[in-house]
């Protein structure tokens, strides 16, 4: 849209040329367009995160069990020698 004013700032003429312009947006080739993450990839990320948490929990449980067993063995050895 073009607006034409006179010297006093009064509107003389307004030309609406928006009908002549067609705005074409090419989403696939536009480098500034950021497409949303597909649902399949989002689910994969969540599953991956949960897997790593499960692995961490299992490692902590194994370390705890091994420490408890080591303490029990040491306790029995101390009782036998005393």
Buried (B, 14 or more C-beta within 10 A) or exposed (E): EEEEEEEEEEEEEEEEEEEEEEEEEEEEEEEEEEEEEEEEEEEEEEEEEEEEEEEEEEEEEEEEEEEEEEEEEEEEEEEEEE
